[in-house]
Amino acid sequence: MGLVDRFKKESLFKKAYNLFNQERFTEALECCDRVLEIGSSQAKVWVFKGTVFEIRIV
C-alpha cells in the first residue's frame, strides 16, 4: 500500500468519526466501507464500524 492510500484511509476514517459525532451514522458507515475497500487490515475501523452499528440501532 502506498503513501497516498495510507493518507486517504486516515482521512476517510477521520471523516467517519466526525460524521458519527454529528449523528450522521449512515454516512459514517459509508466512509468506513470505503476505508475497508482500500485495505481491510485496520482493526480500529472494524471496531469503530461496530460501534456505529450499535449506536445506530439503539
Protein Blocks (a to p, Z undefined) as FASTA:
>chain_A
ZZklmmmmmmmmmmmmmmmmnopaklmmmmmmmmmmmockbmklmmmmmmmmmmmmZZ
